[in-house]
Amino acid sequence: MSGIPEKIIDFHVHLFPDRLFDAIWEAFLKQYNWHIIHRCYYRECIERLRRNGVSVIVYSNYAHRAGIAEELNRWNEKVLQEYEDLYCFAAYHPGDDHALDMARRLVENPKILGFKLQLLVQNFYPFDERLFGLYDLVMKKNKRILFHTGTGPVGNPYVGLEPFMKVLDRFPDLPATIAHLGAHEYAGFMELVDRHPQLYLDTAFCFLPAPYDGYNLGPGYLEKYKSRILYGSDYPNLITPWEAEIENLLKMNLSPEFYDRIFYDNAAALIRSLTEA
C-alpha cells in the first residue's frame, strides 16, 4: 500500500482546554525532554485532522488529580455538540466524591464512548476497588474503558501487564482498549486478545521513526491481531510529523486487509456497536 489511506478513523486523539494543553506540553518537556511540534488547541487540532483525511475523530482526556473531572467533562459535552463525527472517552477520577453519579449521567450521551484511565499519570491501580462500579457501569451500558496501562514511555507501580491482568481476572469481559499496543510489553498485551473477546489495542506512538523505540515484534503479530487493532495518532502530542507513523506502517508492506481494518473498518464497526440502539 502506498500513500496516506483515503479513509481514516483516528481512535486516539487528545483534546483538552487550552490551559491544560499548555500545562501538559510543559510537563512533557520537563519530564521526557519531548518537544511537541504540533502545539495547537482543540479547534485547530480537529481542523488539521480533517484536512489530513481523518473523517471520524475519537478523543480522550483525563483528570490528572481528583476534583477536575466534572469541569473537564462539562467542556467535553460542549465540544461534542460543536462537531459531527466526534466522539469522546471522558475523564474520570475515583477520588471524586460523586464520580460514579457523574459517570451514570455521561453514559447516556451517545457520543461519549466510555472513560479514559491514564494510570501512569493518575497513580492508581487498574484493580483499585473504587473503579469496580465504573467497570460494572460500562459493561451494563455498552461503553468502554480506554486504558493507558503499559510501561511506555516510562513505568511506575500502577502500570504494566501484571496489574492489568488482575483486572481481567475479576472482569474477564471488560470492554477495554489498550493504548499504545501495551508498550513496552507488546507481546503480553496483544496475546490477551486471545482470551478476552472485548479487548482492542491502538497503535498510538508505536511506529515512530528512528531513533525512537517502538513496536518491535514484526509483521506476524500485527497480521494475527488485525481484527482487534485500531489506528491512533496521539495527535497533537507528537514529537514527529503526523504522517510519520502512517508512513512507517505502510513501509511494513502488510496485507491490504490489515490496512483496511486498522485505519477504518475496525473502528467504524466498534463505534456502530457502541452507538446504535
Secondary structure in CASP SS format (residue, H / E / C, confidence):
PFRMAT SS
TARGET T0000
AUTHOR 0000-0000-0000
METHOD secondary structure of the structure
MODEL  1
M C 1.00
S C 1.00
G C 1.00
I C 1.00
P C 1.00
E C 1.00
K C 1.00
I E 1.00
I E 1.00
D E 1.00
F E 1.00
H E 1.00
V E 1.00
H E 1.00
L C 1.00
F C 1.00
P C 1.00
D H 1.00
R H 1.00
L H 1.00
F H 1.00
D H 1.00
A H 1.00
I H 1.00
W H 1.00
E H 1.00
A H 1.00
F H 1.00
L H 1.00
K H 1.00
Q H 1.00
Y H 1.00
N C 1.00
W C 1.00
H C 1.00
I C 1.00
I C 1.00
H C 1.00
R C 1.00
C C 1.00
Y C 1.00
Y H 1.00
R H 1.00
E H 1.00
C H 1.00
I H 1.00
E H 1.00
R H 1.00
L H 1.00
R H 1.00
R H 1.00
N C 1.00
G C 1.00
V E 1.00
S E 1.00
V E 1.00
I E 1.00
V E 1.00
Y E 1.00
S E 1.00
N C 1.00
Y C 1.00
A C 1.00
H C 1.00
R C 1.00
A C 1.00
G C 1.00
I C 1.00
A H 1.00
E H 1.00
E H 1.00
L H 1.00
N H 1.00
R H 1.00
W H 1.00
N H 1.00
E H 1.00
K H 1.00
V H 1.00
L H 1.00
Q H 1.00
E H 1.00
Y C 1.00
E C 1.00
D C 1.00
L E 1.00
Y E 1.00
C E 1.00
F E 1.00
A E 1.00
A E 1.00
Y C 1.00
H C 1.00
P C 1.00
G C 1.00
D C 1.00
D C 1.00
H C 1.00
A H 1.00
L H 1.00
D H 1.00
M H 1.00
A H 1.00
R H 1.00
R H 1.00
L H 1.00
V C 1.00
E C 1.00
N C 1.00
P C 1.00
K C 1.00
I E 1.00
L E 1.00
G E 1.00
F E 1.00
K E 1.00
L E 1.00
Q E 1.00
L H 1.00
L H 1.00
V H 1.00
Q H 1.00
N C 1.00
F C 1.00
Y C 1.00
P C 1.00
F C 1.00
D C 1.00
E H 1.00
R H 1.00
L H 1.00
F H 1.00
G H 1.00
L H 1.00
Y H 1.00
D H 1.00
L H 1.00
V H 1.00
M H 1.00
K H 1.00
K C 1.00
N C 1.00
K C 1.00
R E 1.00
I E 1.00
L E 1.00
F E 1.00
H E 1.00
T C 1.00
G C 1.00
T C 1.00
G C 1.00
P C 1.00
V C 1.00
G C 1.00
N C 1.00
P C 1.00
Y C 1.00
V C 1.00
G C 1.00
L H 1.00
E H 1.00
P H 1.00
F H 1.00
M H 1.00
K H 1.00
V H 1.00
L H 1.00
D H 1.00
R H 1.00
F C 1.00
P C 1.00
D C 1.00
L C 1.00
P C 1.00
A E 1.00
T E 1.00
I E 1.00
A H 1.00
H H 1.00
L H 1.00
G H 1.00
A C 1.00
H C 1.00
E C 1.00
Y H 1.00
A H 1.00
G H 1.00
F H 1.00
M H 1.00
E H 1.00
L H 1.00
V H 1.00
D H 1.00
R C 1.00
H C 1.00
P C 1.00
Q C 1.00
L E 1.00
Y E 1.00
L E 1.00
D E 1.00
T C 1.00
A C 1.00
F C 1.00
C C 1.00
F C 1.00
L C 1.00
P C 1.00
A C 1.00
P C 1.00
Y C 1.00
D C 1.00
G C 1.00
Y C 1.00
N C 1.00
L C 1.00
G C 1.00
P H 1.00
G H 1.00
Y H 1.00
L H 1.00
E H 1.00
K H 1.00
Y C 1.00
K H 1.00
S H 1.00
R H 1.00
I E 1.00
L E 1.00
Y C 1.00
G C 1.00
S C 1.00
D C 1.00
Y C 1.00
P C 1.00
N C 1.00
L C 1.00
I C 1.00
T C 1.00
P C 1.00
W C 1.00
E C 1.00
A H 1.00
E H 1.00
I H 1.00
E H 1.00
N H 1.00
L H 1.00
L H 1.00
K H 1.00
M C 1.00
N C 1.00
L C 1.00
S C 1.00
P H 1.00
E H 1.00
F H 1.00
Y H 1.00
D H 1.00
R H 1.00
I H 1.00
F H 1.00
Y H 1.00
D H 1.00
N H 1.00
A H 1.00
A H 1.00
A H 1.00
L H 1.00
I H 1.00
R H 1.00
S H 1.00
L H 1.00
T H 1.00
E C 1.00
A C 1.00
END
